Amino acid sequence: MCITMLLGLSADPEPLVRESAARALGVYVLFPCQRSDVSFVADAANAVISCMQDEHFQVKVKAAWAMANVSDALVLNM
């Protein structure tokens, strides 16, 4: 439930909420039980990519960090 909520919060109108959601997704994607879930990794990557196109700089920074973690999760799954 928390992860579904985070995916939705990544599109919130408030930039601080989007920033926090992107960071939380970047943390969750590194948990072994989450990174083995392919659909979660794909959903997290899509949410982070949309945050990377945000107009606020801090949201972009957190999204870039989260995308690095998504990339690490993909490498660890190989």
PDB file of N, CA, C and O in Angstrom:
ATOM      1  N   MET A   1       0.813  -1.185   0.000  1.00  0.00           N
ATOM      2  CA  MET A   1       0.000   0.000   0.000  1.00  0.00           C
ATOM      3  C   MET A   1       0.866   1.261   0.000  1.00  0.00           C
ATOM      4  O   MET A   1       0.568   2.224  -0.707  1.00  0.00           O
ATOM      5  N   CYS A   2       1.930   1.251   0.790  1.00  0.00           N
ATOM      6  CA  CYS A   2       2.812   2.424   0.858  1.00  0.00           C
ATOM      7  C   CYS A   2       3.454   2.718  -0.487  1.00  0.00           C
ATOM      8  O   CYS A   2       3.595   3.877  -0.880  1.00  0.00           O
ATOM      9  N   ILE A   3       3.838   1.670  -1.184  1.00  0.00           N
ATOM     10  CA  ILE A   3       4.500   1.868  -2.470  1.00  0.00           C
ATOM     11  C   ILE A   3       3.518   2.414  -3.496  1.00  0.00           C
ATOM     12  O   ILE A   3       3.878   3.281  -4.292  1.00  0.00           O
ATOM     13  N   THR A   4       2.307   1.931  -3.489  1.00  0.00           N
ATOM     14  CA  THR A   4       1.284   2.455  -4.395  1.00  0.00           C
ATOM     15  C   THR A   4       1.038   3.925  -4.111  1.00  0.00           C
ATOM     16  O   THR A   4       0.860   4.725  -5.029  1.00  0.00           O
ATOM     17  N   MET A   5       1.029   4.270  -2.847  1.00  0.00           N
ATOM     18  CA  MET A   5       0.837   5.667  -2.456  1.00  0.00           C
ATOM     19  C   MET A   5       2.008   6.529  -2.933  1.00  0.00           C
ATOM     20  O   MET A   5       1.802   7.644  -3.413  1.00  0.00           O
ATOM     21  N   LEU A   6       3.229   6.019  -2.803  1.00  0.00           N
ATOM     22  CA  LEU A   6       4.395   6.770  -3.263  1.00  0.00           C
ATOM     23  C   LEU A   6       4.373   6.994  -4.770  1.00  0.00           C
ATOM     24  O   LEU A   6       4.744   8.065  -5.250  1.00  0.00           O
ATOM     25  N   LEU A   7       3.942   5.993  -5.504  1.00  0.00           N
ATOM     26  CA  LEU A   7       3.865   6.155  -6.954  1.00  0.00           C
ATOM     27  C   LEU A   7       2.887   7.258  -7.321  1.00  0.00           C
ATOM     28  O   LEU A   7       3.130   8.018  -8.258  1.00  0.00           O
ATOM     29  N   GLY A   8       1.790   7.350  -6.595  1.00  0.00           N
ATOM     30  CA  GLY A   8       0.826   8.421  -6.834  1.00  0.00           C
ATOM     31  C   GLY A   8       1.340   9.775  -6.388  1.00  0.00           C
ATOM     32  O   GLY A   8       1.085  10.790  -7.037  1.00  0.00           O
ATOM     33  N   LEU A   9       2.070   9.791  -5.270  1.00  0.00           N
ATOM     34  CA  LEU A   9       2.589  11.060  -4.753  1.00  0.00           C
ATOM     35  C   LEU A   9       3.699  11.640  -5.628  1.00  0.00           C
ATOM     36  O   LEU A   9       4.031  12.819  -5.502  1.00  0.00           O
ATOM     37  N   SER A  10       4.264  10.840  -6.497  1.00  0.00           N
ATOM     38  CA  SER A  10       5.302  11.365  -7.387  1.00  0.00           C
ATOM     39  C   SER A  10       4.727  12.345  -8.410  1.00  0.00           C
ATOM     40  O   SER A  10       5.477  13.032  -9.103  1.00  0.00           O
ATOM     41  N   ALA A  11       3.404  12.410  -8.504  1.00  0.00           N
ATOM     42  CA  ALA A  11       2.745  13.360  -9.416  1.00  0.00           C
ATOM     43  C   ALA A  11       1.936  14.402  -8.640  1.00  0.00           C
ATOM     44  O   ALA A  11       1.056  15.046  -9.210  1.00  0.00           O
ATOM     45  N   ASP A  12       2.221  14.571  -7.367  1.00  0.00           N
ATOM     46  CA  ASP A  12       1.502  15.533  -6.523  1.00  0.00           C
ATOM     47  C   ASP A  12       1.775  16.963  -6.995  1.00  0.00           C
ATOM     48  O   ASP A  12       2.840  17.231  -7.551  1.00  0.00           O
ATOM     49  N   PRO A  13       0.834  17.880  -6.784  1.00  0.00           N
ATOM     50  CA  PRO A  13       1.066  19.278  -7.188  1.00  0.00           C
ATOM     51  C   PRO A  13       2.169  19.982  -6.381  1.00  0.00           C
ATOM     52  O   PRO A  13       2.766  20.944  -6.863  1.00  0.00           O
ATOM     53  N   GLU A  14       2.437  19.513  -5.175  1.00  0.00           N
ATOM     54  CA  GLU A  14       3.440  20.152  -4.311  1.00  0.00           C
ATOM     55  C   GLU A  14       4.841  19.608  -4.626  1.00  0.00           C
ATOM     56  O   GLU A  14       5.050  18.396  -4.571  1.00  0.00           O
ATOM     57  N   PRO A  15       5.802  20.481  -4.953  1.00  0.00           N
ATOM     58  CA  PRO A  15       7.148  20.009  -5.313  1.00  0.00           C
ATOM     59  C   PRO A  15       7.859  19.240  -4.194  1.00  0.00           C
ATOM     60  O   PRO A  15       8.574  18.277  -4.470  1.00  0.00           O
ATOM     61  N   LEU A  16       7.675  19.649  -2.951  1.00  0.00           N
ATOM     62  CA  LEU A  16       8.332  18.934  -1.859  1.00  0.00           C
ATOM     63  C   LEU A  16       7.820  17.508  -1.720  1.00  0.00           C
ATOM     64  O   LEU A  16       8.569  16.608  -1.341  1.00  0.00           O
ATOM     65  N   VAL A  17       6.560  17.306  -2.024  1.00  0.00           N
ATOM     66  CA  VAL A  17       5.987  15.961  -1.974  1.00  0.00           C
ATOM     67  C   VAL A  17       6.560  15.111  -3.101  1.00  0.00           C
ATOM     68  O   VAL A  17       6.910  13.950  -2.886  1.00  0.00           O
ATOM     69  N   ARG A  18       6.658  15.681  -4.302  1.00  0.00           N
ATOM     70  CA  ARG A  18       7.240  14.947  -5.434  1.00  0.00           C
ATOM     71  C   ARG A  18       8.698  14.604  -5.150  1.00  0.00           C
ATOM     72  O   ARG A  18       9.156  13.503  -5.455  1.00  0.00           O
ATOM     73  N   GLU A  19       9.421  15.552  -4.566  1.00  0.00           N
ATOM     74  CA  GLU A  19      10.823  15.334  -4.225  1.00  0.00           C
ATOM     75  C   GLU A  19      10.974  14.190  -3.219  1.00  0.00           C
ATOM     76  O   GLU A  19      11.829  13.319  -3.378  1.00  0.00           O
ATOM     77  N   SER A  20      10.143  14.206  -2.198  1.00  0.00           N
ATOM     78  CA  SER A  20      10.197  13.161  -1.168  1.00  0.00           C
ATOM     79  C   SER A  20       9.778  11.802  -1.720  1.00  0.00           C
ATOM     80  O   SER A  20      10.354  10.776  -1.359  1.00  0.00           O
ATOM     81  N   ALA A  21       8.787  11.797  -2.586  1.00  0.00           N
ATOM     82  CA  ALA A  21       8.340  10.541  -3.184  1.00  0.00           C
ATOM     83  C   ALA A  21       9.434   9.941  -4.065  1.00  0.00           C
ATOM     84  O   ALA A  21       9.655   8.730  -4.046  1.00  0.00           O
ATOM     85  N   ALA A  22      10.110  10.777  -4.826  1.00  0.00           N
ATOM     86  CA  ALA A  22      11.196  10.284  -5.681  1.00  0.00           C
ATOM     87  C   ALA A  22      12.321   9.702  -4.837  1.00  0.00           C
ATOM     88  O   ALA A  22      12.879   8.658  -5.174  1.00  0.00           O
ATOM     89  N   ARG A  23      12.651  10.371  -3.750  1.00  0.00           N
ATOM     90  CA  ARG A  23      13.706   9.871  -2.865  1.00  0.00           C
ATOM     91  C   ARG A  23      13.303   8.551  -2.228  1.00  0.00           C
ATOM     92  O   ARG A  23      14.106   7.620  -2.168  1.00  0.00           O
ATOM     93  N   ALA A  24      12.077   8.463  -1.757  1.00  0.00           N
ATOM     94  CA  ALA A  24      11.611   7.225  -1.126  1.00  0.00           C
ATOM     95  C   ALA A  24      11.601   6.063  -2.121  1.00  0.00           C
ATOM     96  O   ALA A  24      11.973   4.942  -1.777  1.00  0.00           O
ATOM     97  N   LEU A  25      11.176   6.334  -3.346  1.00  0.00           N
ATOM     98  CA  LEU A  25      11.203   5.282  -4.364  1.00  0.00           C
ATOM     99  C   LEU A  25      12.635   4.832  -4.637  1.00  0.00           C
ATOM    100  O   LEU A  25      12.892   3.648  -4.857  1.00  0.00           O
ATOM    101  N   GLY A  26      13.564   5.789  -4.622  1.00  0.00           N
ATOM    102  CA  GLY A  26      14.969   5.447  -4.822  1.00  0.00           C
ATOM    103  C   GLY A  26      15.525   4.589  -3.705  1.00  0.00           C
ATOM    104  O   GLY A  26      16.419   3.775  -3.936  1.00  0.00           O
ATOM    105  N   VAL A  27      15.011   4.757  -2.507  1.00  0.00           N
ATOM    106  CA  VAL A  27      15.439   3.924  -1.382  1.00  0.00           C
ATOM    107  C   VAL A  27      14.807   2.543  -1.481  1.00  0.00           C
ATOM    108  O   VAL A  27      15.487   1.527  -1.336  1.00  0.00           O
ATOM    109  N   TYR A  28      13.498   2.512  -1.731  1.00  0.00           N
ATOM    110  CA  TYR A  28      12.788   1.236  -1.774  1.00  0.00           C
ATOM    111  C   TYR A  28      13.275   0.321  -2.887  1.00  0.00           C
ATOM    112  O   TYR A  28      13.261  -0.902  -2.740  1.00  0.00           O
ATOM    113  N   VAL A  29      13.702   0.902  -3.989  1.00  0.00           N
ATOM    114  CA  VAL A  29      14.097   0.074  -5.131  1.00  0.00           C
ATOM    115  C   VAL A  29      15.367  -0.735  -4.843  1.00  0.00           C
ATOM    116  O   VAL A  29      15.662  -1.690  -5.561  1.00  0.00           O
ATOM    117  N   LEU A  30      16.106  -0.371  -3.819  1.00  0.00           N
ATOM    118  CA  LEU A  30      17.323  -1.119  -3.483  1.00  0.00           C
ATOM    119  C   LEU A  30      17.078  -2.259  -2.496  1.00  0.00           C
ATOM    120  O   LEU A  30      17.967  -3.084  -2.284  1.00  0.00           O
ATOM    121  N   PHE A  31      15.894  -2.322  -1.891  1.00  0.00           N
ATOM    122  CA  PHE A  31      15.591  -3.446  -1.001  1.00  0.00           C
ATOM    123  C   PHE A  31      15.523  -4.723  -1.835  1.00  0.00           C
ATOM    124  O   PHE A  31      14.879  -4.732  -2.885  1.00  0.00           O
ATOM    125  N   PRO A  32      16.171  -5.799  -1.392  1.00  0.00           N
ATOM    126  CA  PRO A  32      16.185  -7.029  -2.198  1.00  0.00           C
ATOM    127  C   PRO A  32      14.797  -7.554  -2.559  1.00  0.00           C
ATOM    128  O   PRO A  32      14.591  -8.036  -3.673  1.00  0.00           O
ATOM    129  N   CYS A  33      13.860  -7.467  -1.644  1.00  0.00           N
ATOM    130  CA  CYS A  33      12.520  -7.988  -1.958  1.00  0.00           C
ATOM    131  C   CYS A  33      11.804  -7.103  -2.978  1.00  0.00           C
ATOM    132  O   CYS A  33      10.939  -7.590  -3.705  1.00  0.00           O
ATOM    133  N   GLN A  34      12.143  -5.825  -3.046  1.00  0.00           N
ATOM    134  CA  GLN A  34      11.506  -4.917  -4.005  1.00  0.00           C
ATOM    135  C   GLN A  34      12.193  -4.956  -5.362  1.00  0.00           C
ATOM    136  O   GLN A  34      11.526  -4.908  -6.396  1.00  0.00           O
ATOM    137  N   ARG A  35      13.510  -5.043  -5.369  1.00  0.00           N
ATOM    138  CA  ARG A  35      14.195  -5.018  -6.663  1.00  0.00           C
ATOM    139  C   ARG A  35      13.969  -6.290  -7.460  1.00  0.00           C
ATOM    140  O   ARG A  35      14.174  -6.301  -8.674  1.00  0.00           O
ATOM    141  N   SER A  36      13.551  -7.365  -6.800  1.00  0.00           N
ATOM    142  CA  SER A  36      13.235  -8.586  -7.543  1.00  0.00           C
ATOM    143  C   SER A  36      11.838  -8.529  -8.161  1.00  0.00           C
ATOM    144  O   SER A  36      11.500  -9.362  -9.002  1.00  0.00           O
ATOM    145  N   ASP A  37      11.035  -7.563  -7.756  1.00  0.00           N
ATOM    146  CA  ASP A  37       9.699  -7.377  -8.322  1.00  0.00           C
ATOM    147  C   ASP A  37       9.812  -6.491  -9.564  1.00  0.00           C
ATOM    148  O   ASP A  37       9.940  -5.271  -9.461  1.00  0.00           O
ATOM    149  N   VAL A  38       9.761  -7.116 -10.721  1.00  0.00           N
ATOM    150  CA  VAL A  38       9.997  -6.412 -11.983  1.00  0.00           C
ATOM    151  C   VAL A  38       8.960  -5.315 -12.213  1.00  0.00           C
ATOM    152  O   VAL A  38       9.297  -4.243 -12.714  1.00  0.00           O
ATOM    153  N   SER A  39       7.725  -5.569 -11.858  1.00  0.00           N
ATOM    154  CA  SER A  39       6.691  -4.554 -12.087  1.00  0.00           C
ATOM    155  C   SER A  39       6.913  -3.334 -11.192  1.00  0.00           C
ATOM    156  O   SER A  39       6.656  -2.209 -11.622  1.00  0.00           O
ATOM    157  N   PHE A  40       7.381  -3.529  -9.963  1.00  0.00           N
ATOM    158  CA  PHE A  40       7.676  -2.388  -9.106  1.00  0.00           C
ATOM    159  C   PHE A  40       8.835  -1.575  -9.668  1.00  0.00           C
ATOM    160  O   PHE A  40       8.776  -0.346  -9.695  1.00  0.00           O
ATOM    161  N   VAL A  41       9.879  -2.247 -10.112  1.00  0.00           N
ATOM    162  CA  VAL A  41      11.036  -1.526 -10.659  1.00  0.00           C
ATOM    163  C   VAL A  41      10.620  -0.725 -11.893  1.00  0.00           C
ATOM    164  O   VAL A  41      11.062   0.409 -12.077  1.00  0.00           O
ATOM    165  N   ALA A  42       9.779  -1.306 -12.726  1.00  0.00           N
ATOM    166  CA  ALA A  42       9.307  -0.593 -13.919  1.00  0.00           C
ATOM    167  C   ALA A  42       8.431   0.598 -13.542  1.00  0.00           C
ATOM    168  O   ALA A  42       8.575   1.680 -14.112  1.00  0.00           O
ATOM    169  N   ASP A  43       7.529   0.407 -12.589  1.00  0.00           N
ATOM    170  CA  ASP A  43       6.680   1.517 -12.145  1.00  0.00           C
ATOM    171  C   ASP A  43       7.498   2.616 -11.489  1.00  0.00           C
ATOM    172  O   ASP A  43       7.254   3.802 -11.713  1.00  0.00           O
ATOM    173  N   ALA A  44       8.466   2.220 -10.681  1.00  0.00           N
ATOM    174  CA  ALA A  44       9.327   3.212 -10.029  1.00  0.00           C
ATOM    175  C   ALA A  44      10.140   3.984 -11.065  1.00  0.00           C
ATOM    176  O   ALA A  44      10.289   5.201 -10.960  1.00  0.00           O
ATOM    177  N   ALA A  45      10.660   3.281 -12.056  1.00  0.00           N
ATOM    178  CA  ALA A  45      11.434   3.949 -13.104  1.00  0.00           C
ATOM    179  C   ALA A  45      10.570   4.948 -13.865  1.00  0.00           C
ATOM    180  O   ALA A  45      11.022   6.053 -14.165  1.00  0.00           O
ATOM    181  N   ASN A  46       9.335   4.574 -14.179  1.00  0.00           N
ATOM    182  CA  ASN A  46       8.439   5.498 -14.891  1.00  0.00           C
ATOM    183  C   ASN A  46       8.128   6.723 -14.042  1.00  0.00           C
ATOM    184  O   ASN A  46       8.103   7.841 -14.555  1.00  0.00           O
ATOM    185  N   ALA A  47       7.891   6.526 -12.753  1.00  0.00           N
ATOM    186  CA  ALA A  47       7.603   7.657 -11.864  1.00  0.00           C
ATOM    187  C   ALA A  47       8.819   8.569 -11.737  1.00  0.00           C
ATOM    188  O   ALA A  47       8.685   9.793 -11.732  1.00  0.00           O
ATOM    189  N   VAL A  48       9.992   7.979 -11.635  1.00  0.00           N
ATOM    190  CA  VAL A  48      11.223   8.766 -11.494  1.00  0.00           C
ATOM    191  C   VAL A  48      11.518   9.526 -12.788  1.00  0.00           C
ATOM    192  O   VAL A  48      11.964  10.672 -12.746  1.00  0.00           O
ATOM    193  N   ILE A  49      11.275   8.902 -13.916  1.00  0.00           N
ATOM    194  CA  ILE A  49      11.499   9.583 -15.198  1.00  0.00           C
ATOM    195  C   ILE A  49      10.591  10.799 -15.323  1.00  0.00           C
ATOM    196  O   ILE A  49      11.014  11.849 -15.806  1.00  0.00           O
ATOM    197  N   SER A  50       9.351  10.655 -14.892  1.00  0.00           N
ATOM    198  CA  SER A  50       8.459  11.818 -14.958  1.00  0.00           C
ATOM    199  C   SER A  50       8.913  12.911 -13.994  1.00  0.00           C
ATOM    200  O   SER A  50       8.746  14.096 -14.281  1.00  0.00           O
ATOM    201  N   CYS A  51       9.482  12.527 -12.864  1.00  0.00           N
ATOM    202  CA  CYS A  51      10.016  13.534 -11.930  1.00  0.00           C
ATOM    203  C   CYS A  51      11.271  14.209 -12.490  1.00  0.00           C
ATOM    204  O   CYS A  51      11.556  15.360 -12.158  1.00  0.00           O
ATOM    205  N   MET A  52      12.011  13.509 -13.324  1.00  0.00           N
ATOM    206  CA  MET A  52      13.214  14.108 -13.910  1.00  0.00           C
ATOM    207  C   MET A  52      12.865  15.213 -14.895  1.00  0.00           C
ATOM    208  O   MET A  52      13.716  16.039 -15.226  1.00  0.00           O
ATOM    209  N   GLN A  53      11.638  15.238 -15.360  1.00  0.00           N
ATOM    210  CA  GLN A  53      11.197  16.278 -16.284  1.00  0.00           C
ATOM    211  C   GLN A  53      10.484  17.414 -15.556  1.00  0.00           C
ATOM    212  O   GLN A  53       9.832  18.245 -16.188  1.00  0.00           O
ATOM    213  N   ASP A  54      10.604  17.452 -14.252  1.00  0.00           N
ATOM    214  CA  ASP A  54       9.918  18.456 -13.430  1.00  0.00           C
ATOM    215  C   ASP A  54      10.556  19.825 -13.631  1.00  0.00           C
ATOM    216  O   ASP A  54      11.710  19.935 -14.047  1.00  0.00           O
ATOM    217  N   GLU A  55       9.792  20.856 -13.332  1.00  0.00           N
ATOM    218  CA  GLU A  55      10.300  22.222 -13.475  1.00  0.00           C
ATOM    219  C   GLU A  55      11.121  22.673 -12.275  1.00  0.00           C
ATOM    220  O   GLU A  55      11.867  23.647 -12.375  1.00  0.00           O
ATOM    221  N   HIS A  56      11.000  21.991 -11.152  1.00  0.00           N
ATOM    222  CA  HIS A  56      11.735  22.368  -9.940  1.00  0.00           C
ATOM    223  C   HIS A  56      13.053  21.598  -9.864  1.00  0.00           C
ATOM    224  O   HIS A  56      13.094  20.381 -10.043  1.00  0.00           O
ATOM    225  N   PHE A  57      14.113  22.332  -9.597  1.00  0.00           N
ATOM    226  CA  PHE A  57      15.459  21.762  -9.612  1.00  0.00           C
ATOM    227  C   PHE A  57      15.631  20.655  -8.578  1.00  0.00           C
ATOM    228  O   PHE A  57      16.208  19.613  -8.888  1.00  0.00           O
ATOM    229  N   GLN A  58      15.140  20.860  -7.356  1.00  0.00           N
ATOM    230  CA  GLN A  58      15.326  19.868  -6.296  1.00  0.00           C
ATOM    231  C   GLN A  58      14.616  18.559  -6.624  1.00  0.00           C
ATOM    232  O   GLN A  58      15.106  17.487  -6.270  1.00  0.00           O
ATOM    233  N   VAL A  59      13.489  18.630  -7.284  1.00  0.00           N
ATOM    234  CA  VAL A  59      12.789  17.408  -7.696  1.00  0.00           C
ATOM    235  C   VAL A  59      13.647  16.666  -8.714  1.00  0.00           C
ATOM    236  O   VAL A  59      13.756  15.441  -8.662  1.00  0.00           O
ATOM    237  N   LYS A  60      14.251  17.403  -9.633  1.00  0.00           N
ATOM    238  CA  LYS A  60      15.122  16.782 -10.638  1.00  0.00           C
ATOM    239  C   LYS A  60      16.335  16.120  -9.991  1.00  0.00           C
ATOM    240  O   LYS A  60      16.752  15.038 -10.405  1.00  0.00           O
ATOM    241  N   VAL A  61      16.901  16.776  -8.971  1.00  0.00           N
ATOM    242  CA  VAL A  61      18.081  16.229  -8.295  1.00  0.00           C
ATOM    243  C   VAL A  61      17.737  14.910  -7.604  1.00  0.00           C
ATOM    244  O   VAL A  61      18.457  13.922  -7.751  1.00  0.00           O
ATOM    245  N   LYS A  62      16.655  14.897  -6.862  1.00  0.00           N
ATOM    246  CA  LYS A  62      16.238  13.671  -6.172  1.00  0.00           C
ATOM    247  C   LYS A  62      15.870  12.580  -7.176  1.00  0.00           C
ATOM    248  O   LYS A  62      16.148  11.402  -6.950  1.00  0.00           O
ATOM    249  N   ALA A  63      15.251  12.973  -8.275  1.00  0.00           N
ATOM    250  CA  ALA A  63      14.880  11.994  -9.295  1.00  0.00           C
ATOM    251  C   ALA A  63      16.126  11.400  -9.957  1.00  0.00           C
ATOM    252  O   ALA A  63      16.158  10.205 -10.252  1.00  0.00           O
ATOM    253  N   ALA A  64      17.135  12.211 -10.187  1.00  0.00           N
ATOM    254  CA  ALA A  64      18.373  11.700 -10.776  1.00  0.00           C
ATOM    255  C   ALA A  64      19.052  10.712  -9.834  1.00  0.00           C
ATOM    256  O   ALA A  64      19.572   9.686 -10.272  1.00  0.00           O
ATOM    257  N   TRP A  65      19.045  11.026  -8.537  1.00  0.00           N
ATOM    258  CA  TRP A  65      19.604  10.115  -7.538  1.00  0.00           C
ATOM    259  C   TRP A  65      18.813   8.812  -7.522  1.00  0.00           C
ATOM    260  O   TRP A  65      19.395   7.729  -7.468  1.00  0.00           O
ATOM    261  N   ALA A  66      17.491   8.918  -7.568  1.00  0.00           N
ATOM    262  CA  ALA A  66      16.640   7.733  -7.559  1.00  0.00           C
ATOM    263  C   ALA A  66      16.864   6.901  -8.817  1.00  0.00           C
ATOM    264  O   ALA A  66      16.856   5.672  -8.750  1.00  0.00           O
ATOM    265  N   MET A  67      17.064   7.550  -9.959  1.00  0.00           N
ATOM    266  CA  MET A  67      17.308   6.814 -11.204  1.00  0.00           C
ATOM    267  C   MET A  67      18.633   6.059 -11.132  1.00  0.00           C
ATOM    268  O   MET A  67      18.756   4.968 -11.687  1.00  0.00           O
ATOM    269  N   ALA A  68      19.613   6.629 -10.456  1.00  0.00           N
ATOM    270  CA  ALA A  68      20.870   5.904 -10.253  1.00  0.00           C
ATOM    271  C   ALA A  68      20.628   4.640  -9.435  1.00  0.00           C
ATOM    272  O   ALA A  68      21.223   3.599  -9.713  1.00  0.00           O
ATOM    273  N   ASN A  69      19.764   4.722  -8.434  1.00  0.00           N
ATOM    274  CA  ASN A  69      19.432   3.544  -7.638  1.00  0.00           C
ATOM    275  C   ASN A  69      18.630   2.536  -8.448  1.00  0.00           C
ATOM    276  O   ASN A  69      18.808   1.330  -8.278  1.00  0.00           O
ATOM    277  N   VAL A  70      17.762   3.003  -9.315  1.00  0.00           N
ATOM    278  CA  VAL A  70      17.019   2.083 -10.193  1.00  0.00           C
ATOM    279  C   VAL A  70      18.008   1.362 -11.104  1.00  0.00           C
ATOM    280  O   VAL A  70      17.874   0.160 -11.333  1.00  0.00           O
ATOM    281  N   SER A  71      18.984   2.075 -11.616  1.00  0.00           N
ATOM    282  CA  SER A  71      20.005   1.457 -12.461  1.00  0.00           C
ATOM    283  C   SER A  71      20.811   0.421 -11.683  1.00  0.00           C
ATOM    284  O   SER A  71      21.097  -0.659 -12.199  1.00  0.00           O
ATOM    285  N   ASP A  72      21.175   0.744 -10.451  1.00  0.00           N
ATOM    286  CA  ASP A  72      21.880  -0.216  -9.597  1.00  0.00           C
ATOM    287  C   ASP A  72      21.027  -1.455  -9.347  1.00  0.00           C
ATOM    288  O   ASP A  72      21.539  -2.575  -9.359  1.00  0.00           O
ATOM    289  N   ALA A  73      19.744  -1.261  -9.124  1.00  0.00           N
ATOM    290  CA  ALA A  73      18.849  -2.398  -8.889  1.00  0.00           C
ATOM    291  C   ALA A  73      18.785  -3.297 -10.118  1.00  0.00           C
ATOM    292  O   ALA A  73      18.762  -4.521  -9.994  1.00  0.00           O
ATOM    293  N   LEU A  74      18.757  -2.694 -11.296  1.00  0.00           N
ATOM    294  CA  LEU A  74      18.720  -3.485 -12.525  1.00  0.00           C
ATOM    295  C   LEU A  74      20.006  -4.271 -12.703  1.00  0.00           C
ATOM    296  O   LEU A  74      19.976  -5.420 -13.143  1.00  0.00           O
ATOM    297  N   VAL A  75      21.134  -3.663 -12.366  1.00  0.00           N
ATOM    298  CA  VAL A  75      22.417  -4.360 -12.489  1.00  0.00           C
ATOM    299  C   VAL A  75      22.489  -5.513 -11.486  1.00  0.00           C
ATOM    300  O   VAL A  75      22.976  -6.596 -11.809  1.00  0.00           O
ATOM    301  N   LEU A  76      22.003  -5.273 -10.278  1.00  0.00           N
ATOM    302  CA  LEU A  76      22.041  -6.314  -9.253  1.00  0.00           C
ATOM    303  C   LEU A  76      21.112  -7.485  -9.585  1.00  0.00           C
ATOM    304  O   LEU A  76      21.328  -8.595  -9.097  1.00  0.00           O
ATOM    305  N   ASN A  77      20.100  -7.259 -10.394  1.00  0.00           N
ATOM    306  CA  ASN A  77      19.172  -8.330 -10.777  1.00  0.00           C
ATOM    307  C   ASN A  77      19.715  -9.215 -11.890  1.00  0.00           C
ATOM    308  O   ASN A  77      19.150 -10.274 -12.162  1.00  0.00           O
ATOM    309  N   MET A  78      20.783  -8.806 -12.528  1.00  0.00           N
ATOM    310  CA  MET A  78      21.321  -9.584 -13.658  1.00  0.00           C
ATOM    311  C   MET A  78      21.919 -10.884 -13.196  1.00  0.00           C
ATOM    312  O   MET A  78      22.416 -11.659 -14.013  1.00  0.00           O
TER     313      MET A  78
END
